[in-house]
Amino acid sequence: MIEVAKRLHVVEEYYFSKKLREVGALIASGKPIINLGIGSPDLQPPTEVIKAISGSLEDLTAHKYQSYQGLPELREAIAAFYNRHFSVTLDAANEILPLMGSKEGIMHISMAYLNEGDAVLIPNPGYPTYQSVTKLVGAKGILYNLDASNNWMPDIAELEAQDLSKVKLMWVNYPHMPTGATPTATIFKELVAFAKRHDILIVNDNPYSFVLNDNPTSILSVEGAKDVCLELNSLSKTFNMAGWRVGMVSGSKTHIANILKVKSNMDSGMFYGIQKGAIAALNSSNSWYENLNEIYKKRRDLIWQMADALNSTYDKNATGMFVWAKLPAGLKSEAFIDDILKTKDIFITPGTIFGTQGEGYIRFSLCAPTEILETAVARIK
């Protein structure tokens, strides 16, 4: 039997890949499972997006290989989007690289910058892919703890008390997933200064800025940030386009060129029609965000009712498409959600999949219609 690569021994199958098989089997057996675990938007993209992809299919170049850098007009739309919403000026030709979902960007950036033995600062709790990709490329993950007492922000002084000599990359994610914490007025400035002091590349993963958040921000708005920072973004959550796989990474010309060296050897360009749809999404008016958030507010109110019924606590100032809730003292996250799945036919995410700092927490998704959420509330109560 042919042995697998050694790198497969350092990672496990993604939690949701395994758990959703279990949930799917329960549904197939007739169980009326309500899935509040995963953040897969159930709403439709803007009408203009559907029209754009449909209308593009007969274009002469629609079905050819596309540029590794994406259509110039897509990069221009991204630049205009960043300027309009974040007050960030980007050179569309050299400082933006469209991605097939921002998740692939995590791998591309890691492959471009990490050698075996390099160290990476990874938030705990945080998106599990940061840790798994770090392992896959042979680097060493160093977890830095986030907690509610510091509003889930990094403690710079605590970081600088460590040996950072091998640290080459740092992942940050604000607005934060899973907690919904938004960046303070100063944290991005502090992070940029920290990166410059220690020659570390910081990557802010920023797909949740427009969901239940009145103050979208970008780390690239800090003066000098492009020297030491990259930012990932995505259309998945903001425009209900998760299955389209459209993201982008922005930063300095040099950083983008390095990532392109990896990406151009990994794919053959994004489908033309999807790029046309992405352009239409990025040009959406403010009413799109306002209407989307009105829906999410109603859903969040119902999730709060559910959290209250479970005697858990949560931050009403948190943003994003999840509610991060603290369980009563002594309860373990995975045992708790398994019990709810068994007794109430509701799947909720345990906080532990995001790291040890997630123990004692659960995460609810807002990606379910109000009538489904009302049913869930009734089951819990």
C-alpha positions in Angstrom: 0.0 0.0 0.0 1.4 3.4 -1.0 2.1 5.6 2.1 0.7 9.0 2.3 2.9 12.1 2.6 4.2 12.8 6.1 2.3 16.1 6.1 -1.0 14.3 6.3 0.0 13.0 9.7 0.1 16.5 11.2 -3.5 17.5 10.3 -6.9 16.0 10.6 -10.0 16.2 8.5 -11.7 19.6 9.0 -14.2 19.4 11.9 -17.2 20.5 9.8 -16.4 18.0 7.1 -16.7 15.2 9.7 -19.5 16.6 11.7 -21.7 17.5 8.8 -21.6 13.9 7.6 -22.9 12.9 11.0 -25.6 15.6 10.8 -26.4 14.5 7.3 -26.8 10.9 8.4 -29.3 11.9 11.1 -31.3 13.9 8.6 -31.3 10.9 6.2 -32.6 8.8 9.0 -35.6 11.1 9.4 -34.4 13.4 12.2 -35.6 17.0 11.8 -32.2 18.5 12.4 -31.8 22.3 12.4 -28.3 23.2 11.4 -27.1 26.3 13.2 -23.5 25.3 13.0 -22.0 26.5 9.8 -21.8 30.1 8.4 -23.1 29.3 4.9 -25.4 32.2 3.9 -28.9 31.0 2.9 -29.9 34.3 1.3 -29.6 35.1 -2.4 -26.9 37.4 -3.9 -27.8 40.8 -5.3 -30.1 40.5 -8.4 -27.5 42.4 -10.4 -25.0 39.7 -9.7 -27.2 36.9 -11.2 -27.9 39.1 -14.2 -24.2 39.8 -14.6 -23.1 36.2 -14.7 -26.1 35.2 -16.9 -25.4 38.0 -19.4 -21.7 37.2 -19.6 -22.0 33.6 -20.8 -22.2 34.5 -24.5 -19.2 36.9 -24.4 -16.5 35.7 -26.8 -13.9 35.3 -24.0 -16.3 33.8 -21.4 -15.1 30.2 -21.7 -11.4 30.6 -22.3 -8.6 30.4 -19.7 -8.6 33.6 -17.7 -5.7 35.7 -16.3 -4.1 34.5 -13.1 -4.5 38.1 -11.9 -8.2 38.3 -12.8 -9.9 40.8 -15.1 -8.5 44.3 -14.9 -12.1 45.6 -14.3 -12.4 43.2 -11.3 -9.2 44.5 -9.7 -10.5 48.0 -10.4 -13.8 47.2 -8.7 -11.9 45.9 -5.7 -9.8 49.0 -5.5 -12.9 51.2 -5.7 -14.6 49.1 -3.1 -11.7 49.5 -0.7 -11.5 53.2 -1.3 -15.2 53.7 -0.8 -15.7 51.6 2.3 -12.3 51.6 4.0 -10.6 54.8 2.7 -7.8 52.7 1.5 -6.0 53.5 -1.8 -4.9 50.4 -3.8 -3.1 50.2 -7.1 -5.4 47.9 -9.1 -2.6 46.7 -11.3 -0.2 45.6 -8.6 -1.6 45.6 -5.1 -4.7 43.3 -5.5 -4.9 39.6 -6.4 -8.3 38.0 -6.8 -8.6 34.6 -5.2 -10.9 31.6 -5.5 -12.1 32.2 -2.0 -10.0 33.8 0.7 -9.4 30.3 2.2 -7.0 29.5 -0.7 -5.2 32.7 0.1 -4.2 31.3 3.5 -2.4 28.5 1.7 -0.9 30.7 -1.0 0.5 33.2 1.5 1.9 30.5 3.7 3.6 28.8 0.7 5.0 32.1 -0.4 6.6 33.1 2.9 7.1 30.1 5.2 10.0 27.7 5.3 10.1 24.6 7.3 10.8 25.6 10.9 9.5 29.2 10.6 7.1 30.2 13.4 3.6 31.6 12.9 1.5 33.5 15.5 -2.0 32.1 15.4 -5.0 33.4 17.4 -6.7 31.1 20.0 -9.6 31.0 19.5 -9.4 31.4 15.8 -10.1 30.0 12.4 -8.8 26.4 12.4 -7.3 26.7 8.9 -4.6 29.0 10.1 -3.2 26.1 12.2 -3.7 23.3 9.7 -2.1 25.2 6.8 0.9 26.2 9.0 1.4 22.5 9.8 1.0 21.4 6.1 3.9 23.7 5.0 6.1 22.5 7.8 6.1 25.7 9.9 5.5 25.9 13.7 2.3 27.4 15.0 2.5 29.5 18.2 -0.9 30.1 19.7 -1.5 33.5 21.3 -4.5 33.6 23.6 -7.4 35.9 23.2 -10.0 36.3 26.0 -13.1 38.2 26.8 -11.4 40.3 29.5 -9.4 42.0 26.7 -12.3 42.0 24.3 -10.6 39.3 22.3 -7.7 41.6 21.3 -4.0 40.5 21.2 -1.9 41.5 24.2 1.1 43.0 22.5 3.2 43.2 25.6 2.6 39.5 26.3 3.6 38.7 22.7 6.8 40.7 23.1 7.7 38.8 26.2 8.2 35.7 24.1 11.1 34.7 21.8 9.9 36.0 18.4 13.2 35.4 16.6 11.7 32.7 14.4 8.3 34.3 13.9 7.7 35.3 10.3 4.0 35.5 10.0 1.0 36.5 12.2 -2.6 35.8 11.6 -5.2 38.3 12.9 -8.9 38.3 12.1 -11.0 41.4 12.8 -13.9 41.6 13.0 -13.1 38.4 14.8 -14.5 34.9 14.1 -15.8 33.2 16.2 -16.4 35.9 18.9 -17.6 38.8 16.8 -15.2 41.2 18.5 -14.5 44.4 16.5 -11.1 46.0 16.4 -10.4 48.8 18.9 -9.5 52.3 17.6 -5.8 51.6 18.2 -5.2 47.8 17.8 -4.4 48.0 14.1 -1.8 50.8 14.7 -0.3 48.8 17.5 -0.1 45.7 15.3 1.6 47.5 12.5 4.2 49.0 14.9 4.7 45.5 16.4 5.2 44.0 12.9 7.8 46.6 12.0 9.7 46.2 15.3 10.0 42.4 14.8 10.0 42.1 11.0 6.8 40.0 10.9 4.3 39.9 8.1 0.8 40.4 9.5 -2.3 39.1 7.6 -5.7 40.4 8.6 -8.5 38.1 7.5 -11.4 40.4 7.0 -14.6 38.8 5.6 -17.0 39.9 8.2 -16.7 43.7 8.1 -20.2 44.4 6.7 -22.3 42.0 8.7 -24.1 43.7 11.6 -21.2 46.2 11.8 -21.6 49.9 11.4 -17.8 50.6 11.2 -16.0 48.6 8.5 -12.3 48.9 9.0 -9.1 47.6 7.3 -5.6 47.2 8.7 -4.4 48.7 5.4 -5.9 52.1 6.4 -3.0 52.5 8.9 -0.1 54.5 7.6 2.8 52.3 6.5 0.7 49.1 6.9 1.4 47.9 3.3 5.1 47.5 4.3 4.3 44.7 6.8 0.6 43.7 6.2 -1.6 41.9 3.9 -5.4 41.7 4.0 -7.7 38.9 2.9 -11.3 39.7 2.0 -14.2 37.7 0.6 -17.6 38.1 -1.1 -18.9 35.0 0.6 -20.5 36.6 3.6 -21.1 40.2 2.5 -22.9 39.2 -0.7 -24.2 35.7 0.0 -21.8 34.2 -2.6 -20.0 31.5 -0.5 -20.3 28.9 -3.2 -19.0 31.2 -5.9 -15.5 31.2 -4.2 -14.5 34.8 -4.7 -12.0 36.5 -2.5 -9.0 38.8 -2.7 -5.7 39.6 -1.1 -4.4 43.2 -1.0 -1.0 44.6 0.0 2.2 45.9 -1.4 3.3 45.2 -5.0 6.2 43.0 -3.8 4.0 40.9 -1.5 1.3 40.4 -4.2 3.9 39.4 -6.8 5.3 36.8 -4.4 1.8 35.3 -3.8 1.1 35.3 -7.5 4.2 33.1 -8.0 2.4 30.4 -6.0 -1.1 31.0 -7.2 -0.1 30.9 -10.9 1.2 27.4 -10.4 -2.0 26.2 -8.6 -4.9 27.2 -10.9 -5.7 28.6 -14.4 -7.7 31.6 -13.5 -11.2 32.3 -12.2 -14.2 31.7 -14.4 -15.1 34.8 -16.5 -18.8 34.9 -15.5 -18.0 34.7 -11.8 -15.6 37.6 -12.2 -18.4 39.6 -13.9 -20.8 38.7 -11.1 -18.2 39.8 -8.5 -17.8 43.2 -10.2 -21.6 43.7 -9.9 -21.5 42.7 -6.2 -18.7 45.1 -5.4 -20.6 47.9 -7.0 -23.7 47.4 -4.8 -25.3 50.4 -3.2 -25.5 51.0 0.5 -29.1 49.8 0.5 -27.8 46.3 -0.1 -25.9 46.2 3.3 -28.8 47.9 5.1 -31.4 45.4 3.9 -29.1 42.5 4.6 -28.4 43.6 8.1 -32.1 44.1 8.8 -32.7 40.5 8.1 -29.7 39.4 10.3 -30.9 41.6 13.2 -34.2 39.8 13.3 -32.4 36.5 13.2 -30.0 37.5 15.9 -32.8 38.5 18.2 -34.1 34.9 17.9 -30.7 33.4 18.6 -30.4 35.6 21.6 -33.7 34.1 22.9 -32.2 30.7 22.4 -29.0 31.6 24.2 -31.1 33.0 27.1 -33.1 29.8 27.3 -29.8 27.9 27.5 -28.7 30.1 30.4 -25.7 31.3 28.3 -24.3 34.8 28.1 -23.2 36.8 25.0 -22.0 40.3 24.0 -24.8 42.3 22.3 -22.1 44.6 20.7 -20.5 41.7 18.8 -20.7 41.7 15.0 -20.7 39.1 12.2 -23.1 36.3 11.3 -22.6 34.3 14.5 -23.5 34.6 18.2 -20.7 33.5 20.5 -22.2 32.5 23.8 -20.6 31.5 27.1 -22.1 28.4 28.8 -22.8 28.2 32.5 -19.8 27.4 34.6 -18.6 23.8 34.5 -20.2 22.8 31.2 -18.0 21.4 28.4 -18.7 22.7 24.9 -18.6 19.4 22.9 -20.6 17.4 25.4 -23.1 20.2 25.5 -23.7 20.5 21.8 -23.9 16.7 21.4 -26.6 16.7 24.0 -28.5 19.4 22.2 -28.1 17.6 18.9 -29.5 14.4 20.5 -32.3 15.8 22.6 -33.4 18.9 20.6 -32.3 18.0 17.0 -30.3 21.2 16.8 -26.7 21.4 15.7 -24.6 24.2 17.3 -20.8 24.6 17.0 -18.7 23.9 20.0 -16.2 26.6 20.8 -13.4 24.1 21.2 -13.0 23.7 17.4 -11.5 27.2 17.4 -8.9 26.4 20.1 -8.6 25.8 23.8 -9.8 29.3 24.6 -13.1 28.3 23.1 -13.8 25.8 25.9 -17.0 26.7 27.7 -18.4 28.6 24.6 -20.8 27.7 21.8 -21.3 29.4 18.4 -24.7 29.9 16.7 -25.0 30.7 13.0 -27.5 33.3 11.7 -27.7 31.4 8.4 -31.3 30.1 8.8 -34.7 31.7 8.0 -36.7 33.2 10.9 -39.3 30.5 10.8 -36.6 27.8 11.3 -35.1 29.9 14.1 -38.5 30.2 15.8 -38.8 26.4 15.7 -35.4 26.1 17.3 -36.3 28.6 20.0 -39.5 26.6 20.7 -37.5 23.3 21.0 -35.0 24.8 23.4 -37.7 26.4 25.6 
